[in-house]
Amino acid sequence: MTASKPHRALLLAAGLLAMAGLVACTGDDEGPTMGNRGDTGASSAGGGLTTFAGLYVSADVVPVTQTETQVTLASARPCQDLSKMLAAGQWRLIDRLTYGKLSDEELALIAGFGGVAGDLLQRGDTLVFAGLEGGSACTATVSTVPRGEIKLEGGDLPGTTPGWVATTRCYRSKSSGDLIVSVYFDTDAKVGGQGQVSLIKSSDGYTVDTEDTSSITLSLLRHKGRYLNTMSAGYARMSQPEGFVELEPGDSFSGTATLQEGTADKLPAGEIVLTGLLDSNTYDAEIDISLRFACSGVVETN
């Protein structure tokens, strides 16, 4: 079913397609093709791009910030060109999130998720997520994506299965220290999802906000190809892909956040466990989810 304008906005706000920034490029459920490996003018950025070996960009693409797990690249190139450049080196494009033409209102709706869209790249056993934003003058934030066990239990879900989680944005309140974590994830069992979880600062780290459950948005998608690409196809049609469900906390909802030692005040990383979630369409079997997250950067908010 094609979405009307109000319903289109609702889908965006609900997090069906909560990223923006990559120039439109329609895909299918079988996943994207590899990036153009022809002449892109790519080279090492003056020897300055040291975070990810084998990731090459031209001299006009400038590394603004670098850590061991993230690099932010600024350019005057369109996002489509920068996307092709990143996939033209030693990193292989394996999944891609794209979108159709968005209005200013729709761009504002999805900005809370991080305002990014982009590519999942692989080199050997290592994954990175390149989030692109800005359109004609594109900025790319490339961050490591950990693989590991993801728990998806309840109903016909697969249980514990290998997968990856891309932490696309972390917001931290300057006054309270509370943290909002945004993630995309996918599994070998072909169940992926995305969401935001609010974490309250506590004496020993963070805890899931179980009082204001409206701060938790989470969706799952059973698919036949790859998560990001399947969502892109749904976004191009502005209709929910088959197998898409929104989750909400039920009466027995609970949540915990376990942080790796020493990360709470710097770049939080750890595991979020949510139990007692319900499919908002059926409200039948309770669903439990366990996801690892790792903030490669933190946006401080008032």
DAZIUR-V431775 format. One record per residue. N is the residue number from 1. RES is the residue in one letter. OMEGA is omega as a letter, one per 20 degrees, with the letter a starting at -180 (999 if undefined). Layout:
# DAZIUR-V431775
n=<N/N>
res=<RES/RES>
omega=<OMEGA/OMEGA>
This chain:
# DAZIUR-V431775
n=<1/2/3/4/5/6/7/8/9/10/11/12/13/14/15/16/17/18/19/20/21/22/23/24/25/26/27/28/29/30/31/32/33/34/35/36/37/38/39/40/41/42/43/44/45/46/47/48/49/50/51/52/53/54/55/56/57/58/59/60/61/62/63/64/65/66/67/68/69/70/71/72/73/74/75/76/77/78/79/80/81/82/83/84/85/86/87/88/89/90/91/92/93/94/95/96/97/98/99/100/101/102/103/104/105/106/107/108/109/110/111/112/113/114/115/116/117/118/119/120/121/122/123/124/125/126/127/128/129/130/131/132/133/134/135/136/137/138/139/140/141/142/143/144/145/146/147/148/149/150/151/152/153/154/155/156/157/158/159/160/161/162/163/164/165/166/167/168/169/170/171/172/173/174/175/176/177/178/179/180/181/182/183/184/185/186/187/188/189/190/191/192/193/194/195/196/197/198/199/200/201/202/203/204/205/206/207/208/209/210/211/212/213/214/215/216/217/218/219/220/221/222/223/224/225/226/227/228/229/230/231/232/233/234/235/236/237/238/239/240/241/242/243/244/245/246/247/248/249/250/251/252/253/254/255/256/257/258/259/260/261/262/263/264/265/266/267/268/269/270/271/272/273/274/275/276/277/278/279/280/281/282/283/284/285/286/287/288/289/290/291/292/293/294/295/296/297/298/299/300/301/302>
res=<M/T/A/S/K/P/H/R/A/L/L/L/A/A/G/L/L/A/M/A/G/L/V/A/C/T/G/D/D/E/G/P/T/M/G/N/R/G/D/T/G/A/S/S/A/G/G/G/L/T/T/F/A/G/L/Y/V/S/A/D/V/V/P/V/T/Q/T/E/T/Q/V/T/L/A/S/A/R/P/C/Q/D/L/S/K/M/L/A/A/G/Q/W/R/L/I/D/R/L/T/Y/G/K/L/S/D/E/E/L/A/L/I/A/G/F/G/G/V/A/G/D/L/L/Q/R/G/D/T/L/V/F/A/G/L/E/G/G/S/A/C/T/A/T/V/S/T/V/P/R/G/E/I/K/L/E/G/G/D/L/P/G/T/T/P/G/W/V/A/T/T/R/C/Y/R/S/K/S/S/G/D/L/I/V/S/V/Y/F/D/T/D/A/K/V/G/G/Q/G/Q/V/S/L/I/K/S/S/D/G/Y/T/V/D/T/E/D/T/S/S/I/T/L/S/L/L/R/H/K/G/R/Y/L/N/T/M/S/A/G/Y/A/R/M/S/Q/P/E/G/F/V/E/L/E/P/G/D/S/F/S/G/T/A/T/L/Q/E/G/T/A/D/K/L/P/A/G/E/I/V/L/T/G/L/L/D/S/N/T/Y/D/A/E/I/D/I/S/L/R/F/A/C/S/G/V/V/E/T/N>
omega=<r/a/r/a/r/a/r/r/r/r/r/a/a/r/r/a/a/r/r/r/a/r/a/r/a/r/r/a/a/r/a/r/r/r/r/r/r/a/r/a/a/r/r/a/r/a/a/a/a/a/a/r/r/r/a/r/r/a/a/r/a/r/a/r/r/r/r/a/a/r/r/a/r/a/r/a/r/a/r/r/a/r/r/a/a/a/a/r/a/r/a/r/a/r/a/r/r/a/r/a/a/r/r/r/a/r/r/a/a/a/a/r/a/r/a/r/r/a/r/a/a/r/a/r/a/r/r/r/r/r/a/r/r/r/a/r/a/r/r/r/a/a/r/r/a/r/a/a/r/r/r/a/r/a/a/r/a/a/a/a/r/r/r/r/r/r/a/r/r/r/r/r/r/a/a/a/r/a/r/a/r/a/r/r/r/a/r/r/r/r/r/r/r/r/r/r/r/r/a/r/r/a/a/r/r/r/a/r/a/r/r/a/r/r/r/r/a/r/r/r/r/a/a/a/r/a/a/a/r/r/r/r/r/a/r/r/a/r/a/r/r/a/a/r/r/a/r/a/r/a/a/a/r/a/r/r/r/a/r/a/r/a/a/a/a/r/a/r/r/a/r/r/r/r/r/r/a/r/a/r/a/a/a/a/r/a/r/a/r/a/r/r/r/r/r/r/a/r/a/a/r/999>
